[in-house]
Every structure is written in C-alpha cells, then in structure tokens.
C-alpha cells in the first residue's frame, strides 16, 4: 500500500481485510472469516501457525457472505479464542458505548480488562510459528494489542499513530466497497475521515504518553520469560536475555 511505513507493512492474503505486519513474526487483521481458502493457504505458506481471535464469543460466527473454507485447510492453523473484553460488564456501555472505537478510551479499556489483555500476550508467547491477532474491523481491539507490541519492539510513537491511521483507513475502505455493518461505524468521506483522524491521532498520542507497555504486562501476570518470548517474536535483538 502506498505510504506504508517499514514499521507497519500491508500483507496480501486473499480475502483478508486490514491485514498488516506489526513487527517481526506478528500480524494483525480484521475477521478471519473474510479470508478465503487461497488466503488461508497463503497464510500457512508465510509461516503463520496461530490466529488469535480477540472478539467476544457472540461475534464469532460465519455470515452468509463469508467464503466457504474446508475445515482441513483451516485446521493447519490453530485459532485461539482470547477475547480482550467482556461486553456484558456493567461499566462497558458507559465507558465505550456499543464498542471500543476511540484511542481516548484505551486507558479505561486497559484498566477494566487488564487480565484479558495480558492473556493475549501469554498466548502470543506460547504460540508456535508466526502469529496473527484479529478483532472484527482490525482497528481498535487489535490496535490496542498492536501498539503494545510495537512499544515492546521499540517502534516510535509517530509510527504507531501511523499504524492506527492505516487501520482506520483500511476498514473505512472496506465499508465503501462492501457497506458498513451498522450505523455506529458508517463509511466516511475523506473530509469526514480526516476530521475524525485529527481527533484520534491526538487522543492516541496522549494515551501513548501514559503507557508503560512492559510494566503493564508485568503488573498483570506476564512473566519475564513470556515477555522475552513475545519480544523474540517481534524480532527484538537479544530478546531471550531480556527481563521484564
């Protein structure tokens, strides 16, 4: 994709929406049900052996418009369900509305669901081969995981902000070509999208200024060994010797 930085590279698995390499051997994307049989084969050929699904249980369903993929094709890649949230939590709607959709909400999200987010990093550490994390749109829940991973990989804040923008633009383009799934997240014109991104870039920079990624994970049960394993997947030099 034009304008993609080296720290956030687009990948092209057939059917995959908003698919990006975060760093090293870790990727992000939208719903795995969008990936075609050819796309699953391409993922496998690229070394992906684990897909971590961040969605709530009720979101994990096949839609009539999704491609049919033989079970034996998908079975070669382990799909791990590791939700980042409990949408039925009593504080969810007050803090996030219908769903997480703005970096201004990320601080509250990490506080409310710290144990669940930490569990994602334990799953990444334990995963064989390359790893894909995904939510629904591939923007905010996967974005939270991606920015923590990028911090661990030593990626600068402006590259992280650029990654958020690429993901927001990616799902907006999907809405343009396939229609938005609901009124909460409509397709936006370029002017409207840029206005939204101006606010969200500022919110994301403010959140990043408060984030200690390694400290957050350590405080929530991710061991030094697990953190080193995550860093190794990200391609951090000397990760096996690093401690939290």
Buried (B, 14 or more C-beta within 10 A) or exposed (E): EEEBEEBBBBBEBBBBBBBBBBBBBBBBBBBBBBBBBBBBBBBBEBEBBBBBBBBBEEBBEEEEEBBEBEEEBBEEBBBBEBBBBEBEEEEBEEEBEEBBBBBBBBBBBBEBBBEBBBBBBBBBBEBEBBBBBBBBBBBBBBBBBBBBBBBBBBBEBEBBBBBBBBBBBBBBBBBEEEEBEEEEBEBBEEEEBEEBBEEBBEBBBEBBEEBEBBEBBBEBEBBEEBBBBBBBBBEBEEBEEBEB
